[in-house]
Amino acid sequence: MTPVHLTFLQQCVLMILATTTLGSSIKPTRQDLENYLFKEMDYDKNFPPNKDNVTDVSVQLYITDFNSESEKEREIEFTLSLRMNWTDHRLDFTRNETKFDVLTFGDDIVDSIWIPDLYFLQERKSILHGLFKNNQLVYIFKNGSVFYSGRFNIKSHCVMTFEKYPFDTQKCPIEIQSYALTTNLMRLHWNGDRAVEIEPSLDPLKAETSPQEKSIETRYVYPEVGEFSTLKTEIIVPRPSGSYGTVVIAPPVILVLIALMSFFEDYNSRIGNVTQTLTPLLLHWTALYSKISIDSTMYYLNFWMLGNLMTISIVLVTNIFIYMCMRYKKLEVRYML
């Protein structure tokens, strides 16, 4: 074999080695990882990560806006970010030689993976925010850890009591539970001591969460199915005393003062002026009750309004007595003349 042939063979061997080395150095792209996780691994989003073991899901709520409070409907409405974290070993890509440590997906891929089927027990209406796409995202880490975040608007029922109205403070429970997965498949945990946070600008709105070791509750038990893990917190909604105090307290006080001023007027017009304060007082009382549910009782408000009503009534009776005395005195003088 001539040297020319040896050189040609050597060149072929070198080219093959170079191509093999270059190919081995090319790492999977993001698209390759997506195909690997969701297609090649036969990923099934309809089943939890561990069919035979429990999947632990940590939950965090961040309330960004308190939209409204309705005493009549007994409900509150707020906007929050729901964050969840769990481990799905089917999404583990540590064996892949890749430059990615975490994959970030938006609304398009969220529907392709398993998401805990949580719901709010007191929920009357919930909306997932979004303009062109839903406001939700998923981080998938190299070891299969999954972080989910979504932005929701929740309208929730709240059992309100109005005995101390308008100086009452409502405690509205928020309970989160899995709808279909029992505790042998999924358990919920609060994500640390600050699992329920409220935007500081919403002060004095507060949240109370049970301690971490007591966060797993099984409120609902069905003999045929099992028990469901439940997380509970309370949103404390104090009533703004300044504005409510002005609306509730000021009008009766003004009406009582007007009634008392009748003692400085001519006795012939006193009764009419005092009577005119009774109608606004009763209308004000009725208007306050129209703002809350019909089966509620406001003890503090009733005592306050009854006190003002009795004060005006006493002023009215006193003026009637004065009027009768003055009239009788006039008749007596005429009779003597």
C-alpha positions as CSV (number, residue, x, y, z in Angstrom):
1,M,0.0,0.0,0.0
2,T,1.4,3.3,-1.1
3,P,1.9,6.2,1.3
4,V,-0.8,8.1,-0.5
5,H,-3.3,5.4,0.5
6,L,-2.1,5.4,4.1
7,T,-2.6,9.2,4.3
8,F,-6.0,8.9,2.9
9,L,-7.0,6.2,5.4
10,Q,-5.6,8.2,8.2
11,Q,-7.6,11.2,7.1
12,C,-10.8,9.1,7.1
13,V,-10.1,7.8,10.6
14,L,-9.4,11.3,11.8
15,M,-12.7,12.6,10.3
16,I,-14.7,9.7,11.9
17,L,-13.1,10.4,15.3
18,A,-13.7,14.1,15.0
19,T,-17.3,13.6,14.1
20,T,-17.9,11.2,17.0
21,T,-16.3,13.5,19.5
22,L,-18.2,16.5,18.2
23,G,-21.5,14.6,18.3
24,S,-20.9,13.5,21.8
25,S,-20.2,17.1,23.0
26,I,-23.6,18.4,21.6
27,K,-26.0,18.5,24.6
28,P,-29.8,18.2,24.3
29,T,-31.6,21.3,23.5
30,R,-34.7,22.6,25.3
31,Q,-36.9,21.0,22.6
32,D,-35.1,17.7,23.0
33,L,-35.8,17.8,26.8
34,E,-39.5,18.5,26.2
35,N,-39.8,15.6,23.8
36,Y,-38.0,13.4,26.2
37,L,-40.1,14.3,29.2
38,F,-43.6,14.4,27.6
39,K,-43.3,12.0,24.7
40,E,-40.5,9.5,25.0
41,M,-41.2,8.8,28.7
42,D,-44.9,8.2,28.1
43,Y,-45.9,10.8,30.6
44,D,-49.5,10.6,31.8
45,K,-50.8,13.7,33.3
46,N,-54.0,12.0,34.6
47,F,-52.2,10.2,37.4
48,P,-50.2,11.5,40.4
49,P,-46.4,11.1,40.4
50,N,-46.5,8.2,42.9
51,K,-49.4,5.7,42.4
52,D,-48.2,3.6,45.3
53,N,-46.8,6.3,47.6
54,V,-48.0,9.6,49.0
55,T,-47.2,12.8,47.0
56,D,-46.5,15.7,49.4
57,V,-47.6,19.1,48.1
58,S,-46.6,22.4,49.8
59,V,-49.0,25.3,49.3
60,Q,-48.5,29.1,49.6
61,L,-51.0,31.9,49.2
62,Y,-50.1,35.5,48.5
63,I,-53.1,37.8,48.6
64,T,-52.4,40.8,46.4
65,D,-55.7,42.6,46.4
66,F,-58.9,42.7,48.6
67,N,-61.6,43.5,46.0
68,S,-64.8,43.7,48.0
69,E,-66.8,42.6,51.1
70,S,-70.6,42.0,51.0
71,E,-72.4,41.8,54.3
72,K,-75.7,41.2,52.5
73,E,-74.3,38.2,50.5
74,R,-71.9,37.2,53.3
75,E,-68.9,36.9,51.0
76,I,-65.5,38.4,50.3
77,E,-63.6,38.7,47.1
78,F,-59.9,38.9,46.7
79,T,-57.0,38.3,44.2
80,L,-54.3,35.9,45.1
81,S,-51.3,34.0,43.7
82,L,-51.5,30.3,44.4
83,R,-48.1,28.6,44.6
84,M,-47.5,24.9,44.9
85,N,-44.4,22.7,45.0
86,W,-44.1,18.9,44.7
87,T,-41.8,16.3,43.3
88,D,-42.6,14.3,40.1
89,H,-39.9,11.7,39.5
90,R,-41.3,11.2,36.0
91,L,-39.9,14.7,35.1
92,D,-36.4,14.0,36.4
93,F,-33.8,14.8,33.8
94,T,-30.6,14.5,35.8
95,R,-29.4,11.6,33.5
96,N,-29.5,13.9,30.5
97,E,-26.3,15.8,29.9
98,T,-27.8,19.2,29.5
99,K,-26.9,22.8,30.4
100,F,-30.4,23.4,31.8
101,D,-30.9,23.2,35.6
102,V,-34.5,24.3,35.4
103,L,-37.1,24.5,32.6
104,T,-39.7,27.3,32.6
105,F,-43.1,26.7,31.0
106,G,-46.1,28.9,30.5
107,D,-49.8,28.2,30.1
108,D,-49.2,26.0,27.0
109,I,-47.3,23.3,28.8
110,V,-49.1,23.6,32.2
111,D,-52.0,21.6,30.8
112,S,-49.6,18.8,29.8
113,I,-48.4,17.9,33.3
114,W,-50.0,16.7,36.4
115,I,-51.3,19.5,38.7
116,P,-52.8,18.9,42.2
117,D,-56.6,19.1,41.9
118,L,-57.1,21.7,44.7
119,Y,-60.2,23.8,45.3
120,F,-61.5,26.2,47.9
121,L,-64.2,24.8,50.0
122,Q,-66.0,28.2,50.6
123,E,-65.5,29.2,47.0
124,R,-68.5,30.6,45.2
125,K,-66.7,31.7,42.1
126,S,-63.1,31.5,40.9
127,I,-61.4,33.0,37.8
128,L,-57.9,32.3,36.5
129,H,-56.5,35.6,35.4
130,G,-55.2,36.2,31.9
131,L,-55.4,38.4,28.8
132,F,-54.0,36.6,25.8
133,K,-53.0,33.6,27.9
134,N,-53.8,32.4,31.4
135,N,-51.5,33.8,34.2
136,Q,-49.9,30.5,35.2
137,L,-46.4,29.1,34.9
138,V,-44.4,26.0,35.9
139,Y,-40.8,25.5,36.8
140,I,-39.4,22.0,36.4
141,F,-36.1,21.4,38.1
142,K,-33.5,18.9,37.2
143,N,-34.4,16.5,40.0
144,G,-38.1,16.4,39.1
145,S,-39.1,19.1,41.6
146,V,-42.1,21.1,40.2
147,F,-43.1,24.7,41.2
148,Y,-46.5,26.0,40.0
149,S,-47.8,29.6,40.3
150,G,-51.1,30.9,39.2
151,R,-53.1,34.2,39.7
152,F,-56.7,33.8,40.7
153,N,-59.7,35.9,41.6
154,I,-61.7,34.2,44.4
155,K,-65.2,35.0,45.6
156,S,-65.6,33.1,48.9
157,H,-68.4,32.6,51.4
158,C,-67.8,34.0,54.9
159,V,-70.0,33.3,57.9
160,M,-70.3,36.8,59.3
161,T,-71.7,37.9,62.6
162,F,-72.9,41.4,63.2
163,E,-73.5,41.6,67.0
164,K,-70.8,44.3,67.4
165,Y,-71.6,46.2,64.1
166,P,-70.2,48.7,63.1
167,F,-67.1,47.9,65.3
168,D,-67.0,44.2,64.4
169,T,-64.1,42.1,63.0
170,Q,-65.0,39.3,60.6
171,K,-62.9,36.1,60.5
172,C,-63.4,34.4,57.1
173,P,-62.1,30.8,56.9
174,I,-60.3,29.7,53.7
175,E,-60.0,25.9,53.4
176,I,-58.1,24.2,50.6
177,Q,-58.6,20.5,49.8
178,S,-58.0,18.0,47.1
179,Y,-61.2,17.1,45.3
180,A,-60.4,13.5,44.2
181,L,-57.1,12.4,45.8
182,T,-57.3,11.0,49.3
183,T,-54.5,11.2,51.9
184,N,-53.0,7.9,50.8
185,L,-52.2,9.6,47.4
186,M,-51.7,13.3,48.3
187,R,-51.1,15.3,51.4
188,L,-51.1,19.0,51.7
189,H,-48.7,21.1,53.8
190,W,-48.4,24.9,54.3
191,N,-45.1,26.1,52.9
192,G,-43.4,27.3,56.1
193,D,-44.6,29.8,58.7
194,R,-45.3,32.5,56.1
195,A,-47.3,30.3,53.9
196,V,-50.2,32.8,53.8
197,E,-49.1,36.4,53.1
198,I,-51.0,39.6,52.4
199,E,-49.8,42.6,50.5
200,P,-48.6,45.1,53.1
201,S,-50.7,47.9,51.4
202,L,-53.8,46.0,52.4
203,D,-53.2,46.6,56.2
204,P,-55.1,46.1,58.5
205,L,-56.1,42.9,56.7
206,K,-54.4,39.9,58.3
207,A,-54.2,36.2,58.0
208,E,-54.0,33.5,60.7
209,T,-52.6,30.1,59.8
210,S,-52.3,27.0,62.0
211,P,-48.8,25.9,63.0
212,Q,-46.8,23.8,60.5
213,E,-47.1,20.6,62.5
214,K,-50.9,20.9,62.6
215,S,-51.4,22.1,59.0
216,I,-52.6,18.6,57.7
217,E,-56.2,18.3,58.6
218,T,-58.7,15.6,57.4
219,R,-62.0,17.3,57.8
220,Y,-63.9,15.2,55.3
221,V,-64.0,11.4,55.7
222,Y,-66.0,9.1,53.5
223,P,-66.1,5.4,54.6
224,E,-66.3,4.2,51.0
225,V,-63.4,6.4,49.7
226,G,-61.2,7.7,52.6
227,E,-60.2,11.0,54.0
228,F,-59.0,14.1,52.3
229,S,-56.1,16.4,53.4
230,T,-57.3,19.9,54.1
231,L,-55.4,23.2,54.8
232,K,-57.1,26.0,56.7
233,T,-56.4,29.6,57.3
234,E,-58.5,32.6,58.4
235,I,-58.6,36.1,56.8
236,I,-59.2,38.7,59.5
237,V,-61.2,41.6,58.1
238,P,-61.6,44.5,60.6
239,R,-64.1,47.1,59.7
240,P,-62.7,50.6,59.1
241,S,-64.0,52.3,62.2
242,G,-63.5,55.9,61.0
243,S,-65.9,55.9,58.0
244,Y,-68.4,53.5,59.5
245,G,-68.4,55.3,62.7
246,T,-69.2,58.6,60.9
247,V,-72.0,57.0,58.8
248,V,-73.6,55.1,61.7
249,I,-73.1,57.4,64.8
250,A,-73.2,60.9,63.4
251,P,-76.7,61.1,62.0
252,P,-78.5,59.9,65.2
253,V,-76.4,62.3,67.3
254,I,-77.3,65.2,65.0
255,L,-81.0,64.3,65.1
256,V,-81.0,64.1,68.9
257,L,-79.3,67.5,69.1
258,I,-81.9,69.0,66.8
259,A,-84.6,67.5,69.1
260,L,-83.0,69.0,72.2
261,M,-82.7,72.4,70.5
262,S,-86.5,72.5,70.5
263,F,-86.5,73.6,74.1
264,F,-85.1,76.9,73.0
265,E,-87.9,77.5,70.4
266,D,-91.4,78.7,70.7
267,Y,-93.5,76.0,72.4
268,N,-96.1,76.1,69.6
269,S,-93.5,74.7,67.1
270,R,-91.6,72.4,69.4
271,I,-93.8,69.3,68.8
272,G,-93.6,69.6,65.0
273,N,-89.8,70.0,65.0
274,V,-89.2,67.1,67.3
275,T,-91.6,64.8,65.3
276,Q,-89.6,65.6,62.1
277,T,-86.5,64.0,63.6
278,L,-88.2,60.7,64.2
279,T,-88.7,59.8,60.6
280,P,-85.1,60.3,59.5
281,L,-83.9,58.3,62.5
282,L,-86.2,55.3,61.6
283,L,-85.2,55.5,57.9
284,H,-81.5,55.6,58.9
285,W,-82.0,52.5,61.1
286,T,-83.8,50.7,58.2
287,A,-81.1,51.6,55.7
288,L,-78.4,50.1,57.9
289,Y,-80.3,46.8,58.1
290,S,-80.8,46.7,54.4
291,K,-77.0,46.4,53.9
292,I,-76.7,43.1,55.7
293,S,-78.4,39.7,55.4
294,I,-82.0,39.6,56.7
295,D,-81.3,36.9,59.3
296,S,-78.7,39.0,61.1
297,T,-79.0,40.8,64.4
298,M,-77.0,43.8,65.3
299,Y,-77.2,44.1,69.1
300,Y,-74.8,47.1,69.5
301,L,-76.5,49.0,66.7
302,N,-80.0,48.2,68.1
303,F,-79.1,49.5,71.6
304,W,-77.6,52.6,70.0
305,M,-80.6,53.3,67.8
306,L,-83.1,52.5,70.6
307,G,-81.3,54.8,72.9
308,N,-81.5,57.7,70.4
309,L,-85.1,56.8,69.7
310,M,-86.0,56.9,73.4
311,T,-84.2,60.2,73.9
312,I,-86.1,61.8,71.1
313,S,-89.3,60.3,72.4
314,I,-88.7,61.7,75.9
315,V,-88.0,65.1,74.4
316,L,-91.3,64.8,72.4
317,V,-93.3,63.8,75.5
318,T,-91.7,66.5,77.5
319,N,-92.6,69.1,74.9
320,I,-96.1,67.8,74.7
321,F,-96.4,68.1,78.5
322,I,-95.0,71.7,78.4
323,Y,-97.4,72.5,75.5
324,M,-100.4,71.2,77.5
325,C,-99.3,73.1,80.6
326,M,-98.9,76.4,78.7
327,R,-102.2,75.9,76.9
328,Y,-103.9,75.1,80.2
329,K,-102.4,78.2,81.7
330,K,-103.6,80.4,78.8
331,L,-107.1,79.0,79.2
332,E,-107.0,79.7,82.9
333,V,-105.9,83.3,82.4
334,R,-108.7,83.8,79.8
335,Y,-111.2,82.3,82.2
336,M,-110.1,84.6,85.0
337,L,-110.5,87.7,82.7
